[in-house]
Amino acid sequence: MIVCVCHRVSDKEIHHHASEGKSFEDIQIDLGVATQCGRCEDCARDVVERQRHYGARCLENHLYDPPFVGHFFKTKQECFLFS
């Protein structure tokens, strides 16, 4: 799903950058997400946070396939409710 319409940034791109250990601020610089109108910031931060949470869980449980990679959120609410 496109999270940032202004810069056409998808949840996959944000997730990929976050999985490399980049902070939200680094992702903003790299992708331009949440740097124009700002409406996508909450959803973009949520994608980063979920990846961080999942990444920590993966290390503990030796899991390697995030459940939301490739999942396209249909609504902003689904982005926040997806777990």
N, CA, C and O atoms as a Tinker XYZ file with bonds, in Angstrom:
   332  protein
     1  N      0.840000   -1.171000    0.000000    73     2
     2  CA     0.000000    0.000000    0.000000    64     1     3
     3  C      0.881000    1.229000    0.000000    63     2     4     5
     4  O      1.957000    1.238000    0.599000    81     3
     5  N      0.426000    2.248000   -0.664000    73     3     6
     6  CA     1.125000    3.524000   -0.635000    64     5     7
     7  C      0.784000    4.202000    0.688000    63     6     8     9
     8  O     -0.385000    4.449000    0.985000    81     7
     9  N      1.802000    4.498000    1.472000    73     7    10
    10  CA     1.616000    5.177000    2.753000    64     9    11
    11  C      1.720000    6.686000    2.548000    63    10    12    13
    12  O      0.886000    7.446000    3.040000    81    11
    13  N      2.751000    7.112000    1.816000    73    11    14
    14  CA     2.971000    8.537000    1.549000    64    13    15
    15  C      2.624000    8.822000    0.101000    63    14    16    17
    16  O      3.361000    8.452000   -0.813000    81    15
    17  N      1.500000    9.479000   -0.097000    73    15    18
    18  CA     1.047000    9.793000   -1.445000    64    17    19
    19  C      1.932000   10.883000   -2.065000    63    18    20    21
    20  O      2.208000   10.841000   -3.264000    81    19
    21  N      2.366000   11.830000   -1.282000    73    19    22
    22  CA     3.172000   12.945000   -1.801000    64    21    23
    23  C      4.464000   12.454000   -2.458000    63    22    24    25
    24  O      4.893000   12.989000   -3.481000    81    23
    25  N      5.078000   11.429000   -1.856000    73    23    26
    26  CA     6.354000   10.923000   -2.377000    64    25    27
    27  C      6.253000    9.490000   -2.891000    63    26    28    29
    28  O      7.260000    8.866000   -3.223000    81    27
    29  N      5.029000    8.980000   -2.952000    73    27    30
    30  CA     4.754000    7.612000   -3.440000    64    29    31
    31  C      5.655000    6.584000   -2.750000    63    30    32    33
    32  O      6.430000    5.879000   -3.396000    81    31
    33  N      5.533000    6.519000   -1.436000    73    31    34
    34  CA     6.324000    5.590000   -0.625000    64    33    35
    35  C      5.386000    4.511000   -0.083000    63    34    36    37
    36  O      4.346000    4.805000    0.506000    81    35
    37  N      5.779000    3.267000   -0.298000    73    35    38
    38  CA     4.928000    2.153000    0.131000    64    37    39
    39  C      5.324000    1.646000    1.519000    63    38    40    41
    40  O      6.400000    1.952000    2.031000    81    39
    41  N      4.422000    0.863000    2.108000    73    39    42
    42  CA     4.712000    0.237000    3.389000    64    41    43
    43  C      5.887000   -0.730000    3.252000    63    42    44    45
    44  O      6.663000   -0.894000    4.193000    81    43
    45  N      6.027000   -1.372000    2.094000    73    43    46
    46  CA     7.149000   -2.290000    1.874000    64    45    47
    47  C      8.483000   -1.557000    1.919000    63    46    48    49
    48  O      9.451000   -2.046000    2.501000    81    47
    49  N      8.527000   -0.371000    1.295000    73    47    50
    50  CA     9.766000    0.408000    1.297000    64    49    51
    51  C     10.138000    0.841000    2.715000    63    50    52    53
    52  O     11.299000    0.764000    3.117000    81    51
    53  N      9.137000    1.294000    3.459000    73    51    54
    54  CA     9.384000    1.722000    4.840000    64    53    55
    55  C      9.855000    0.528000    5.666000    63    54    56    57
    56  O     10.824000    0.629000    6.419000    81    55
    57  N      9.173000   -0.584000    5.523000    73    55    58
    58  CA     9.532000   -1.795000    6.253000    64    57    59
    59  C     10.961000   -2.220000    5.915000    63    58    60    61
    60  O     11.734000   -2.569000    6.808000    81    59
    61  N     11.310000   -2.192000    4.629000    73    59    62
    62  CA    12.650000   -2.591000    4.204000    64    61    63
    63  C     13.720000   -1.721000    4.863000    63    62    64    65
    64  O     14.715000   -2.239000    5.369000    81    63
    65  N     13.520000   -0.417000    4.859000    73    63    66
    66  CA    14.488000    0.492000    5.474000    64    65    67
    67  C     14.558000    0.279000    6.983000    63    66    68    69
    68  O     15.643000    0.294000    7.565000    81    67
    69  N     13.408000    0.082000    7.612000    73    67    70
    70  CA    13.390000   -0.148000    9.064000    64    69    71
    71  C     14.074000   -1.460000    9.414000    63    70    72    73
    72  O     14.729000   -1.557000   10.452000    81    71
    73  N     13.933000   -2.467000    8.565000    73    71    74
    74  CA    14.564000   -3.760000    8.832000    64    73    75
    75  C     16.086000   -3.675000    8.731000    63    74    76    77
    76  O     16.794000   -4.547000    9.233000    81    75
    77  N     16.584000   -2.627000    8.082000    73    75    78
    78  CA    18.025000   -2.383000    8.016000    64    77    79
    79  C     18.523000   -1.646000    9.258000    63    78    80    81
    80  O     19.711000   -1.340000    9.369000    81    79
    81  N     17.612000   -1.361000   10.192000    73    79    82
    82  CA    17.988000   -0.701000   11.435000    64    81    83
    83  C     17.936000    0.814000   11.378000    63    82    84    85
    84  O     18.408000    1.485000   12.296000    81    83
    85  N     17.372000    1.358000   10.320000    73    83    86
    86  CA    17.307000    2.813000   10.187000    64    85    87
    87  C     16.222000    3.380000   11.086000    63    86    88    89
    88  O     15.174000    2.764000   11.281000    81    87
    89  N     16.483000    4.550000   11.624000    73    87    90
    90  CA    15.499000    5.244000   12.461000    64    89    91
    91  C     14.439000    5.878000   11.557000    63    90    92    93
    92  O     14.615000    5.969000   10.342000    81    91
    93  N     13.343000    6.312000   12.168000    73    91    94
    94  CA    12.298000    6.970000   11.382000    64    93    95
    95  C     12.853000    8.214000   10.706000    63    94    96    97
    96  O     12.512000    8.505000    9.560000    81    95
    97  N     13.702000    8.945000   11.407000    73    95    98
    98  CA    14.293000   10.162000   10.849000    64    97    99
    99  C     15.172000    9.839000    9.641000    63    98   100   101
   100  O     15.164000   10.579000    8.657000    81    99
   101  N     15.929000    8.743000    9.707000    73    99   102
   102  CA    16.746000    8.320000    8.560000    64   101   103
   103  C     15.853000    7.944000    7.377000    63   102   104   105
   104  O     16.159000    8.255000    6.226000    81   103
   105  N     14.750000    7.273000    7.682000    73   103   106
   106  CA    13.812000    6.875000    6.630000    64   105   107
   107  C     13.191000    8.116000    5.989000    63   106   108   109
   108  O     12.980000    8.152000    4.777000    81   107
   109  N     12.903000    9.116000    6.792000    73   107   110
   110  CA    12.371000   10.369000    6.249000    64   109   111
   111  C     13.355000   10.976000    5.254000    63   110   112   113
   112  O     12.958000   11.418000    4.176000    81   111
   113  N     14.626000   10.998000    5.610000    73   111   114
   114  CA    15.648000   11.570000    4.728000    64   113   115
   115  C     15.782000   10.734000    3.457000    63   114   116   117
   116  O     15.835000   11.279000    2.355000    81   115
   117  N     15.838000    9.416000    3.612000    73   115   118
   118  CA    16.040000    8.532000    2.464000    64   117   119
   119  C     14.852000    8.511000    1.503000    63   118   120   121
   120  O     15.029000    8.553000    0.286000    81   119
   121  N     13.644000    8.445000    2.056000    73   119   122
   122  CA    12.454000    8.257000    1.225000    64   121   123
   123  C     11.583000    9.502000    1.074000    63   122   124   125
   124  O     10.764000    9.577000    0.158000    81   123
   125  N     11.754000   10.470000    1.958000    73   123   126
   126  CA    10.920000   11.672000    1.919000    64   125   127
   127  C      9.570000   11.504000    2.576000    63   126   128   129
   128  O      8.734000   12.406000    2.517000    81   127
   129  N      9.343000   10.351000    3.209000    73   127   130
   130  CA     8.059000   10.089000    3.847000    64   129   131
   131  C      7.817000   11.092000    4.982000    63   130   132   133
   132  O      8.724000   11.401000    5.754000    81   131
   133  N      6.591000   11.589000    5.067000    73   131   134
   134  CA     6.162000   12.526000    6.122000    64   133   135
   135  C      6.967000   13.816000    6.134000    63   134   136   137
   136  O      7.192000   14.398000    7.195000    81   135
   137  N      7.408000   14.271000    4.951000    73   135   138
   138  CA     8.162000   15.527000    4.889000    64   137   139
   139  C      7.417000   16.622000    4.139000    63   138   140   141
   140  O      7.893000   17.755000    4.060000    81   139
   141  N      6.251000   16.293000    3.587000    73   139   142
   142  CA     5.520000   17.309000    2.845000    64   141   143
   143  C      4.244000   17.686000    3.583000    63   142   144   145
   144  O      4.253000   18.649000    4.350000    81   143
   145  N      3.158000   16.971000    3.382000    73   143   146
   146  CA     1.898000   17.343000    4.039000    64   145   147
   147  C      1.809000   16.780000    5.459000    63   146   148   149
   148  O      1.124000   17.351000    6.307000    81   147
   149  N      2.505000   15.650000    5.726000    73   147   150
   150  CA     2.541000   15.077000    7.068000    64   149   151
   151  C      1.401000   14.144000    7.422000    63   150   152   153
   152  O      1.392000   13.585000    8.519000    81   151
   153  N      0.447000   13.960000    6.536000    73   151   154
   154  CA    -0.709000   13.109000    6.855000    64   153   155
   155  C     -0.345000   11.635000    7.036000    63   154   156   157
   156  O     -1.073000   10.886000    7.687000    81   155
   157  N      0.780000   11.227000    6.459000    73   155   158
   158  CA     1.170000    9.814000    6.521000    64   157   159
   159  C      2.052000    9.489000    7.723000    63   158   160   161
   160  O      2.381000    8.323000    7.944000    81   159
   161  N      2.435000   10.482000    8.491000    73   159   162
   162  CA     3.427000   10.253000    9.542000    64   161   163
   163  C      3.009000    9.184000   10.546000    63   162   164   165
   164  O      3.813000    8.315000   10.882000    81   163
   165  N      1.785000    9.226000   11.026000    73   163   166
   166  CA     1.340000    8.233000   12.013000    64   165   167
   167  C      1.414000    6.819000   11.454000    63   166   168   169
   168  O      1.906000    5.908000   12.120000    81   167
   169  N      0.929000    6.638000   10.241000    73   167   170
   170  CA     0.937000    5.311000    9.631000    64   169   171
   171  C      2.373000    4.861000    9.354000    63   170   172   173
   172  O      2.710000    3.701000    9.595000    81   171
   173  N      3.215000    5.751000    8.855000    73   171   174
   174  CA     4.611000    5.412000    8.570000    64   173   175
   175  C      5.347000    5.034000    9.857000    63   174   176   177
   176  O      6.100000    4.060000    9.886000    81   175
   177  N      5.125000    5.804000   10.910000    73   175   178
   178  CA     5.757000    5.472000   12.195000    64   177   179
   179  C      5.262000    4.124000   12.713000    63   178   180   181
   180  O      6.021000    3.369000   13.320000    81   179
   181  N      3.985000    3.829000   12.470000    73   179   182
   182  CA     3.428000    2.546000   12.897000    64   181   183
   183  C      4.100000    1.386000   12.158000    63   182   184   185
   184  O      4.398000    0.359000   12.768000    81   183
   185  N      4.339000    1.536000   10.866000    73   183   186
   186  CA     5.022000    0.490000   10.097000    64   185   187
   187  C      6.424000    0.272000   10.661000    63   186   188   189
   188  O      6.858000   -0.870000   10.817000    81   187
   189  N      7.130000    1.353000   10.966000    73   187   190
   190  CA     8.485000    1.253000   11.538000    64   189   191
   191  C      8.426000    0.576000   12.901000    63   190   192   193
   192  O      9.230000   -0.313000   13.184000    81   191
   193  N      7.498000    0.980000   13.737000    73   191   194
   194  CA     7.390000    0.402000   15.080000    64   193   195
   195  C      7.051000   -1.078000   15.029000    63   194   196   197
   196  O      7.607000   -1.873000   15.787000    81   195
   197  N      6.149000   -1.447000   14.145000    73   195   198
   198  CA     5.788000   -2.864000   14.020000    64   197   199
   199  C      6.976000   -3.687000   13.553000    63   198   200   201
   200  O      7.158000   -4.818000   14.003000    81   199
   201  N      7.784000   -3.139000   12.661000    73   199   202
   202  CA     8.960000   -3.861000   12.204000    64   201   203
   203  C      9.949000   -4.007000   13.353000    63   202   204   205
   204  O     10.550000   -5.070000   13.515000    81   203
   205  N     10.127000   -2.969000   14.145000    73   203   206
   206  CA    11.040000   -3.025000   15.294000    64   205   207
   207  C     10.566000   -4.095000   16.289000    63   206   208   209
   208  O     11.354000   -4.903000   16.779000    81   207
   209  N      9.268000   -4.074000   16.568000    73   207   210
   210  CA     8.698000   -5.044000   17.501000    64   209   211
   211  C      8.859000   -6.456000   16.939000    63   210   212   213
   212  O      9.272000   -7.374000   17.649000    81   211
   213  N      8.532000   -6.617000   15.670000    73   211   214
   214  CA     8.629000   -7.932000   15.060000    64   213   215
   215  C     10.085000   -8.383000   14.970000    63   214   216   217
   216  O     10.389000   -9.551000   15.211000    81   215
   217  N     10.988000   -7.460000   14.624000    73   215   218
   218  CA    12.404000   -7.796000   14.534000    64   217   219
   219  C     12.943000   -8.302000   15.858000    63   218   220   221
   220  O     13.712000   -9.263000   15.885000    81   219
   221  N     12.552000   -7.670000   16.961000    73   219   222
   222  CA    12.988000   -8.118000   18.288000    64   221   223
   223  C     12.420000   -9.494000   18.588000    63   222   224   225
   224  O     13.113000  -10.348000   19.140000    81   223
   225  N     11.175000   -9.713000   18.231000    73   223   226
   226  CA    10.543000  -11.015000   18.453000    64   225   227
   227  C     11.208000  -12.095000   17.602000    63   226   228   229
   228  O     11.363000  -13.233000   18.045000    81   227
   229  N     11.602000  -11.732000   16.372000    73   227   230
   230  CA    12.278000  -12.686000   15.486000    64   229   231
   231  C     13.585000  -13.162000   16.106000    63   230   232   233
   232  O     13.913000  -14.347000   16.054000    81   231
   233  N     14.322000  -12.233000   16.691000    73   231   234
   234  CA    15.593000  -12.607000   17.303000    64   233   235
   235  C     15.372000  -13.557000   18.468000    63   234   236   237
   236  O     16.133000  -14.506000   18.657000    81   235
   237  N     14.335000  -13.301000   19.245000    73   235   238
   238  CA    14.044000  -14.158000   20.391000    64   237   239
   239  C     13.582000  -15.543000   19.958000    63   238   240   241
   240  O     13.965000  -16.547000   20.559000    81   239
   241  N     12.759000  -15.598000   18.913000    73   239   242
   242  CA    12.137000  -16.859000   18.506000    64   241   243
   243  C     12.718000  -17.454000   17.234000    63   242   244   245
   244  O     12.241000  -18.484000   16.758000    81   243
   245  N     13.736000  -16.823000   16.682000    73   243   246
   246  CA    14.375000  -17.289000   15.449000    64   245   247
   247  C     13.383000  -17.380000   14.295000    63   246   248   249
   248  O     13.399000  -18.335000   13.518000    81   247
   249  N     12.526000  -16.379000   14.194000    73   247   250
   250  CA    11.575000  -16.287000   13.080000    64   249   251
   251  C     12.144000  -15.313000   12.060000    63   250   252   253
   252  O     12.829000  -14.361000   12.434000    81   251
   253  N     11.880000  -15.527000   10.814000    73   251   254
   254  CA    12.462000  -14.653000    9.805000    64   253   255
   255  C     11.479000  -14.092000    8.788000    63   254   256   257
   256  O     11.878000  -13.286000    7.948000    81   255
   257  N     10.242000  -14.473000    8.829000    73   255   258
   258  CA     9.264000  -13.995000    7.859000    64   257   259
   259  C      8.256000  -13.063000    8.528000    63   258   260   261
   260  O      7.324000  -13.538000    9.178000    81   259
   261  N      8.422000  -11.741000    8.382000    73   259   262
   262  CA     7.423000  -10.843000    8.974000    64   261   263
   263  C      6.040000  -11.135000    8.402000    63   262   264   265
   264  O      5.905000  -11.328000    7.193000    81   263
   265  N      5.027000  -11.172000    9.234000    73   263   266
   266  CA     3.697000  -11.534000    8.758000    64   265   267
   267  C      3.079000  -10.482000    7.855000    63   266   268   269
   268  O      2.145000  -10.793000    7.116000    81   267
   269  N      3.564000   -9.253000    7.887000    73   267   270
   270  CA     2.917000   -8.210000    7.102000    64   269   271
   271  C      3.694000   -7.821000    5.861000    63   270   272   273
   272  O      3.274000   -6.898000    5.164000    81   271
   273  N      4.793000   -8.467000    5.546000    73   271   274
   274  CA     5.500000   -8.159000    4.312000    64   273   275
   275  C      4.621000   -8.582000    3.146000    63   274   276   277
   276  O      4.156000   -9.720000    3.091000    81   275
   277  N      4.403000   -7.690000    2.243000    73   275   278
   278  CA     3.553000   -7.991000    1.103000    64   277   279
   279  C      2.083000   -7.759000    1.375000    63   278   280   281
   280  O      1.263000   -7.837000    0.459000    81   279
   281  N      1.736000   -7.476000    2.620000    73   279   282
   282  CA     0.340000   -7.189000    2.938000    64   281   283
   283  C      0.053000   -5.752000    2.543000    63   282   284   285
   284  O      0.792000   -4.840000    2.913000    81   283
   285  N     -0.995000   -5.557000    1.810000    73   283   286
   286  CA    -1.368000   -4.212000    1.405000    64   285   287
   287  C     -2.554000   -3.767000    2.250000    63   286   288   289
   288  O     -3.644000   -4.330000    2.152000    81   287
   289  N     -2.334000   -2.761000    3.073000    73   287   290
   290  CA    -3.400000   -2.243000    3.901000    64   289   291
   291  C     -4.431000   -1.573000    3.008000    63   290   292   293
   292  O     -4.079000   -0.854000    2.073000    81   291
   293  N     -5.686000   -1.807000    3.293000    73   291   294
   294  CA    -6.747000   -1.216000    2.503000    64   293   295
   295  C     -7.166000    0.148000    3.046000    63   294   296   297
   296  O     -7.613000    1.007000    2.286000    81   295
   297  N     -7.027000    0.346000    4.326000    73   295   298
   298  CA    -7.415000    1.610000    4.937000    64   297   299
   299  C     -6.371000    2.020000    5.959000    63   298   300   301
   300  O     -5.560000    1.204000    6.396000    81   299
   301  N     -6.396000    3.287000    6.336000    73   299   302
   302  CA    -5.483000    3.769000    7.361000    64   301   303
   303  C     -5.768000    3.062000    8.687000    63   302   304   305
   304  O     -4.844000    2.772000    9.446000    81   303
   305  N     -7.031000    2.787000    8.965000    73   303   306
   306  CA    -7.404000    2.102000   10.192000    64   305   307
   307  C     -6.803000    0.685000   10.220000    63   306   308   309
   308  O     -6.347000    0.224000   11.267000    81   307
   309  N     -6.804000    0.009000    9.081000    73   307   310
   310  CA    -6.234000   -1.326000    9.029000    64   309   311
   311  C     -4.743000   -1.253000    9.325000    63   310   312   313
   312  O     -4.199000   -2.145000    9.976000    81   311
   313  N     -4.090000   -0.226000    8.867000    73   311   314
   314  CA    -2.672000   -0.052000    9.150000    64   313   315
   315  C     -2.434000   -0.015000   10.653000    63   314   316   317
   316  O     -1.478000   -0.615000   11.144000    81   315
   317  N     -3.295000    0.685000   11.384000    73   315   318
   318  CA    -3.104000    0.791000   12.826000    64   317   319
   319  C     -3.568000   -0.447000   13.581000    63   318   320   321
   320  O     -3.056000   -0.741000   14.662000    81   319
   321  N     -4.531000   -1.176000   13.024000    73   319   322
   322  CA    -5.087000   -2.328000   13.726000    64   321   323
   323  C     -4.387000   -3.631000   13.385000    63   322   324   325
   324  O     -4.522000   -4.613000   14.115000    81   323
   325  N     -3.643000   -3.655000   12.291000    73   323   326
   326  CA    -2.998000   -4.901000   11.848000    64   325   327
   327  C     -1.967000   -5.354000   12.856000    63   326   328   329
   328  O     -1.125000   -4.571000   13.294000    81   327
   329  N     -2.035000   -6.595000   13.214000    73   327   330
   330  CA    -1.056000   -7.093000   14.174000    64   329   331
   331  C     -0.568000   -8.455000   13.791000    63   330   332
   332  O      0.265000   -9.031000   14.490000    81   331
